[in-house]
Amino acid sequence: MRSNAEEPLPPSVSALSSDTAAARARYPLAQPSTYRHSRVRPPLLTRILNGSLPDTPSASFYRIYEFFILGWNIEFRNELEYFCRSHPDWLVSSIPDPKDHSNPVRYAIFAVLAQLMCDAFNRRIDMGIPRDAPAIIQDFEELAARPKVFEELPDWAKLVPAAEEKVFIPNNEGETLREEDETVSEEFRRMNIIAQRPHIHFV
């Protein structure tokens, strides 16, 4: 399989916002297996042997970005949980650098989303729920006794600059928030992006 660093970049903010219905149609709610895979097609023999297309951290990360821009709260949180619980070996710090220098706004959004992923996952870890915890927890004491291994921000995300001009991203109702709105995300505000604070927590 190719490196997930080669995953094609997702559509721009403007492309997603201009036709949200078409963008959502690519992700049927009842069939996540149809889209939870790499967009890089491996050789035919690999597909035959594996029986399905493999998924990658970058592919999932880009889906998180798309769901955020689309204001699709359910899918956004579902994908966060999928990344966290279904692939505990996918460290946030190891998400490859998108190197999205030609689209600084999208690059800034990537950096903030990586931070929010750390916040969401680390909240669970701090509660004594490691990423590889079973879906049904029967022994909380055993989990609590494990060393807590917290997620860290990727190095590239620490270096992404804020957008040069202020960017407004509509919320899930298509409304553009005012800068002083109390629901504006401070993490995005620091990157000169005005967007509603997304729902990142799940238990």
JOSUL-V425432 format. One record per helix or strand of 2 or more residues. SS is the DSSP state (H for helix, E for strand). FROM is the first residue (numbers start at 1). TO is the last residue. If there is no record, write none. Layout:
# JOSUL-V425432
ss=SS from=FROM to=TO
ss=SS from=FROM to=TO
This chain:
# JOSUL-V425432
ss=H from=4 to=6
ss=H from=13 to=18
ss=H from=20 to=25
ss=H from=32 to=34
ss=H from=44 to=50
ss=H from=57 to=69
ss=H from=73 to=86
ss=H from=92 to=94
ss=H from=104 to=126
ss=H from=140 to=145
ss=H from=155 to=159
ss=E from=167 to=168
ss=H from=186 to=189
ss=E from=193 to=194
